[in-house]
Protein backbone atom coordinates (compact mmCIF):
# COMPACT_ATOMS: atom_id res chain seq x y z
CA UNK A 1 0.00 0.00 0.00
CA UNK A 2 2.45 2.49 0.81
CA UNK A 3 3.70 5.22 2.90
CA UNK A 4 3.09 5.57 6.60
CA UNK A 5 0.93 8.53 7.55
CA UNK A 6 2.31 8.77 11.07
CA UNK A 7 3.81 12.17 10.27
CA UNK A 8 0.77 13.50 8.42
CA UNK A 9 0.22 17.22 8.74
CA UNK A 10 -2.87 19.36 8.26
CA UNK A 11 -2.33 22.06 5.63
CA UNK A 12 -4.49 25.11 4.99
CA UNK A 13 -4.76 27.36 1.93
CA UNK A 14 -4.28 31.02 2.78
CA UNK A 15 -6.37 32.03 -0.23
CA UNK A 16 -9.57 30.00 0.13
CA UNK A 17 -9.28 28.28 3.52
CA UNK A 18 -9.30 24.80 1.98
CA UNK A 19 -7.79 22.12 4.24
CA UNK A 20 -5.74 19.06 3.27
CA UNK A 21 -3.98 16.20 5.04
CA UNK A 22 -0.59 15.10 3.80
CA UNK A 23 3.06 14.52 4.51
CA UNK A 24 4.44 17.34 2.38
CA UNK A 25 3.42 20.84 1.44
CA UNK A 26 1.08 21.21 -1.48
CA UNK A 27 -0.59 24.00 -3.42
CA UNK A 28 -4.15 25.21 -3.80
CA UNK A 29 -5.52 28.19 -5.75
CA UNK A 30 -2.02 28.60 -7.14
CA UNK A 31 -0.67 29.36 -3.66
CA UNK A 32 1.39 27.20 -1.35
CA UNK A 33 -0.59 25.66 1.49
CA UNK A 34 0.83 26.18 4.96
CA UNK A 35 0.88 23.94 7.99
CA UNK A 36 -2.28 24.61 10.00
CA UNK A 37 -2.39 24.89 13.76
CA UNK A 38 -4.49 21.74 14.16
CA UNK A 39 -4.98 20.31 17.61
CA UNK A 40 -7.32 17.33 17.85
CA UNK A 41 -10.49 17.93 19.82
CA UNK A 42 -9.68 14.79 21.72
CA UNK A 43 -6.53 12.71 21.38
CA UNK A 44 -7.57 9.34 19.93
CA UNK A 45 -6.97 6.00 21.59
CA UNK A 46 -6.80 2.80 19.55
CA UNK A 47 -9.78 1.22 21.31
CA UNK A 48 -11.89 4.33 20.62
CA UNK A 49 -10.87 4.42 16.94
CA UNK A 50 -11.62 0.72 16.54
CA UNK A 51 -15.03 1.17 18.21
CA UNK A 52 -16.12 4.46 16.65
CA UNK A 53 -14.68 4.12 13.15
CA UNK A 54 -14.73 0.38 12.59
CA UNK A 55 -17.53 -0.75 14.93
CA UNK A 56 -15.34 -3.13 16.96
CA UNK A 57 -16.96 -3.75 20.34
CA UNK A 58 -15.08 -4.54 23.55
CA UNK A 59 -16.10 -8.19 23.02
CA UNK A 60 -14.81 -8.07 19.44
CA UNK A 61 -11.49 -6.67 20.61
CA UNK A 62 -11.22 -9.37 23.30
CA UNK A 63 -11.91 -12.06 20.69
CA UNK A 64 -9.37 -10.55 18.28
CA UNK A 65 -6.64 -10.42 20.94
CA UNK A 66 -7.43 -14.00 22.02
CA UNK A 67 -7.15 -15.20 18.42
CA UNK A 68 -3.87 -13.37 17.94
CA UNK A 69 -2.48 -15.12 21.02
CA UNK A 70 -3.93 -18.56 20.17
CA UNK A 71 -3.37 -18.59 16.42
CA UNK A 72 -5.74 -20.29 13.99
CA UNK A 73 -9.01 -21.10 15.75
CA UNK A 74 -12.66 -21.83 15.11
CA UNK A 75 -15.52 -19.86 16.61
CA UNK A 76 -16.30 -22.81 18.89
CA UNK A 77 -12.71 -22.99 20.17
CA UNK A 78 -12.65 -19.25 20.91
CA UNK A 79 -16.09 -19.39 22.53
CA UNK A 80 -14.87 -22.15 24.86
CA UNK A 81 -11.64 -20.31 25.63
CA UNK A 82 -13.47 -17.05 26.43
CA UNK A 83 -16.61 -18.60 27.92
CA UNK A 84 -18.84 -16.76 25.43
CA UNK A 85 -21.79 -17.85 23.32
CA UNK A 86 -20.60 -19.34 20.03
CA UNK A 87 -23.02 -17.28 17.93
CA UNK A 88 -21.74 -14.06 19.57
CA UNK A 89 -18.16 -15.08 18.83
CA UNK A 90 -19.02 -16.04 15.22
CA UNK A 91 -20.79 -12.71 14.64
CA UNK A 92 -17.83 -10.76 16.03
CA UNK A 93 -15.33 -12.84 14.03
CA UNK A 94 -17.21 -12.19 10.79
CA UNK A 95 -17.18 -8.44 11.50
CA UNK A 96 -13.44 -8.56 12.20
CA UNK A 97 -12.97 -10.37 8.86
CA UNK A 98 -15.06 -7.69 7.07
CA UNK A 99 -12.86 -4.87 8.33
CA UNK A 100 -9.65 -6.75 7.56
CA UNK A 101 -8.30 -7.64 11.00
CA UNK A 102 -8.73 -11.40 10.51
CA UNK A 103 -8.77 -13.91 7.68
CA UNK A 104 -11.31 -16.73 7.33
CA UNK A 105 -11.00 -19.99 5.46
CA UNK A 106 -12.76 -23.35 5.39
CA UNK A 107 -11.23 -26.50 6.87
CA UNK A 108 -12.67 -29.77 5.55
CA UNK A 109 -13.70 -32.20 8.26
CA UNK A 110 -12.75 -35.88 7.95
CA UNK A 111 -16.36 -36.96 8.54
CA UNK A 112 -17.62 -34.56 5.86
CA UNK A 113 -18.55 -30.92 5.91
CA UNK A 114 -16.34 -28.05 6.93
CA UNK A 115 -15.67 -25.56 9.68
CA UNK A 116 -14.53 -21.94 9.39
CA UNK A 117 -11.06 -21.26 10.75
CA UNK A 118 -10.02 -17.73 11.62
CA UNK A 119 -6.47 -16.44 11.69
CA UNK A 120 -4.84 -13.11 12.44
CA UNK A 121 -3.68 -10.93 9.57
CA UNK A 122 -0.06 -9.75 9.51
CA UNK A 123 0.42 -6.51 11.45
CA UNK A 124 1.59 -4.49 8.41
CA UNK A 125 -1.45 -5.59 6.43
CA UNK A 126 -3.77 -4.70 9.32
CA UNK A 127 -2.14 -1.28 9.54
CA UNK A 128 -2.65 -0.70 5.82
CA UNK A 129 -6.26 -1.91 5.85
CA UNK A 130 -7.12 0.24 8.86
CA UNK A 131 -5.42 3.27 7.29
CA UNK A 132 -7.48 2.93 4.13
CA UNK A 133 -10.65 2.41 6.18
CA UNK A 134 -9.87 5.41 8.35
CA UNK A 135 -9.29 7.63 5.31
CA UNK A 136 -12.63 6.48 3.87
CA UNK A 137 -14.30 7.30 7.20
CA UNK A 138 -12.62 10.72 7.32
CA UNK A 139 -13.78 11.46 3.77
CA UNK A 140 -17.37 10.68 4.74
CA UNK A 141 -17.04 12.69 7.97
CA UNK A 142 -15.74 15.65 5.96
CA UNK A 143 -18.77 15.37 3.68
CA UNK A 144 -20.98 15.65 6.78
CA UNK A 145 -19.06 18.73 7.92
CA UNK A 146 -19.60 20.25 4.46
CA UNK A 147 -23.36 19.77 4.95
CA UNK A 148 -23.31 22.31 7.76
CA UNK A 149 -24.76 25.29 6.00
CA UNK A 150 -25.35 28.87 7.00
CA UNK A 151 -29.05 28.22 7.66
CA UNK A 152 -28.24 25.66 10.32
CA UNK A 153 -25.56 27.85 11.87
CA UNK A 154 -27.94 30.85 11.97
CA UNK A 155 -30.68 28.70 13.53
CA UNK A 156 -28.24 27.54 16.16
CA UNK A 157 -27.10 31.11 16.85
CA UNK A 158 -30.72 32.34 17.25
CA UNK A 159 -31.61 29.63 19.71
CA UNK A 160 -30.57 29.27 23.30
CA UNK A 161 -28.28 26.40 22.28
CA UNK A 162 -30.55 23.80 23.84
CA UNK A 163 -31.65 20.41 22.62
CA UNK A 164 -34.11 21.89 20.10
CA UNK A 165 -31.28 23.72 18.32
CA UNK A 166 -29.15 20.61 18.17
CA UNK A 167 -32.13 18.81 16.61
CA UNK A 168 -31.43 20.54 13.29
CA UNK A 169 -28.48 18.18 12.87
CA UNK A 170 -30.45 14.98 13.45
CA UNK A 171 -33.08 13.46 11.19
CA UNK A 172 -36.47 12.65 12.63
ZIVENSUL-V263892 format. One record per residue. N is the residue number from 1. RES is the residue in three letters. PHI is phi in whole degrees, -180 to 180 (none if undefined). PSI is psi in whole degrees, -180 to 180 (none if undefined). D_CENTER is the distance of its C-alpha to the mean C-alpha in Angstrom with 2 decimals. Layout:
BEGIN
n;res;phi;psi;d_center
N;RES;PHI;PSI;D_CENTER
N;RES;PHI;PSI;D_CENTER
END
This chain:
BEGIN
n;res;phi;psi;d_center
1;UNK;none;-61;17.18
2;UNK;154;-147;18.27
3;UNK;-69;142;18.31
4;UNK;-70;144;16.33
5;UNK;-106;18;14.82
6;UNK;-56;-36;15.63
7;UNK;-99;25;18.49
8;UNK;-63;143;16.95
9;UNK;-125;149;19.03
10;UNK;-91;127;19.03
11;UNK;-113;149;22.19
12;UNK;-132;140;24.22
13;UNK;-84;127;27.13
14;UNK;-71;-22;30.30
15;UNK;-80;-53;31.76
16;UNK;-115;-8;29.33
17;UNK;84;4;26.57
18;UNK;-61;146;23.88
19;UNK;-120;145;20.84
20;UNK;-144;152;19.12
21;UNK;-112;132;16.80
22;UNK;-168;-175;18.45
23;UNK;-115;4;20.36
24;UNK;-152;157;23.79
25;UNK;-62;151;25.74
26;UNK;-139;179;25.99
27;UNK;-121;158;28.23
28;UNK;-154;141;28.11
29;UNK;56;26;31.21
30;UNK;79;-1;33.23
31;UNK;-113;153;32.48
32;UNK;-73;134;30.55
33;UNK;-80;147;27.31
34;UNK;-114;156;27.31
35;UNK;-62;128;24.86
36;UNK;-91;150;23.72
37;UNK;-79;89;23.97
38;UNK;-115;109;20.31
39;UNK;-109;127;19.58
40;UNK;-60;145;16.26
41;UNK;-59;-42;17.00
42;UNK;-144;131;15.63
43;UNK;-69;127;14.82
44;UNK;-74;149;11.38
45;UNK;-116;149;11.65
46;UNK;-56;-45;9.64
47;UNK;-61;-38;10.20
48;UNK;-69;-43;9.09
49;UNK;-62;-46;5.65
50;UNK;-62;-39;5.53
51;UNK;-73;-52;7.42
52;UNK;-77;-38;6.47
53;UNK;-91;-41;3.02
54;UNK;-109;-2;3.83
55;UNK;70;28;7.34
56;UNK;-88;118;8.80
57;UNK;-78;171;12.07
58;UNK;-59;-41;14.47
59;UNK;-63;-44;16.54
60;UNK;-60;-42;13.91
61;UNK;-66;-40;13.34
62;UNK;-62;-44;17.16
63;UNK;-64;-43;17.71
64;UNK;-62;-46;15.51
65;UNK;-63;-42;17.40
66;UNK;-60;-44;20.64
67;UNK;-65;-39;20.23
68;UNK;-64;-36;19.58
69;UNK;-75;-40;22.76
70;UNK;-84;-27;24.78
71;UNK;85;-166;23.98
72;UNK;-46;129;24.45
73;UNK;-152;157;24.81
74;UNK;-95;167;25.22
75;UNK;-61;-40;23.77
76;UNK;-64;-42;27.26
77;UNK;-63;-43;27.51
78;UNK;-68;-40;24.26
79;UNK;-60;-43;25.33
80;UNK;-64;-45;28.67
81;UNK;-63;-37;27.34
82;UNK;-100;-3;25.08
83;UNK;56;50;27.52
84;UNK;-122;161;25.11
85;UNK;-66;135;25.86
86;UNK;-60;-38;25.42
87;UNK;-68;-35;23.94
88;UNK;-64;-46;21.20
89;UNK;-62;-46;20.47
90;UNK;-61;-43;20.66
91;UNK;-62;-45;18.25
92;UNK;-65;-42;15.62
93;UNK;-61;-44;16.46
94;UNK;-63;-37;16.14
95;UNK;-66;-42;12.59
96;UNK;-65;-32;11.78
97;UNK;-69;-45;13.81
98;UNK;-57;-40;12.08
99;UNK;-90;0;8.69
100;UNK;92;13;11.02
101;UNK;-84;-27;11.52
102;UNK;-131;158;15.01
103;UNK;-109;155;17.85
104;UNK;-135;135;20.36
105;UNK;-143;167;23.98
106;UNK;-99;138;27.23
107;UNK;-114;124;30.04
108;UNK;-72;137;33.47
109;UNK;-92;145;35.54
110;UNK;-63;-32;39.20
111;UNK;-85;5;40.43
112;UNK;106;156;38.52
113;UNK;84;-168;35.12
114;UNK;-152;167;31.82
115;UNK;-135;147;28.98
116;UNK;-81;135;25.29
117;UNK;-118;132;24.46
118;UNK;-108;144;21.00
119;UNK;-142;152;20.43
120;UNK;-71;150;17.90
121;UNK;-90;149;16.62
122;UNK;-56;143;17.89
123;UNK;-54;-45;15.95
124;UNK;-61;-41;16.15
125;UNK;-67;-40;14.84
126;UNK;-61;-46;11.79
127;UNK;-58;-45;11.25
128;UNK;-66;-44;11.87
129;UNK;-64;-42;9.74
130;UNK;-68;-36;6.52
131;UNK;-63;-47;8.10
132;UNK;-62;-45;8.89
133;UNK;-63;-39;5.72
134;UNK;-66;-43;4.64
135;UNK;-61;-40;8.29
136;UNK;-63;-41;8.44
137;UNK;-64;-44;6.39
138;UNK;-62;-41;8.71
139;UNK;-60;-43;11.53
140;UNK;-68;-38;11.40
141;UNK;-64;-39;11.27
142;UNK;-65;-36;14.15
143;UNK;-60;-40;15.96
144;UNK;-65;-40;15.98
145;UNK;-63;-39;17.39
146;UNK;-63;-26;19.93
147;UNK;-72;-14;21.06
148;UNK;-70;112;22.45
149;UNK;-111;170;26.03
150;UNK;-58;-35;29.22
151;UNK;-60;-45;30.43
152;UNK;-68;-40;27.63
153;UNK;-65;-43;28.05
154;UNK;-63;-42;31.83
155;UNK;-62;-40;31.55
156;UNK;-67;-40;29.50
157;UNK;-67;-35;32.08
158;UNK;-73;-27;34.99
159;UNK;-84;177;33.77
160;UNK;-85;5;33.97
161;UNK;83;9;30.18
162;UNK;-78;-167;30.17
163;UNK;-63;-35;28.19
164;UNK;-61;-42;30.00
165;UNK;-65;-42;28.80
166;UNK;-66;-23;25.15
167;UNK;-61;-20;25.79
168;UNK;-67;-16;25.93
169;UNK;-96;-7;22.14
170;UNK;-115;141;21.77
171;UNK;-78;149;23.23
172;UNK;83;none;26.02
END
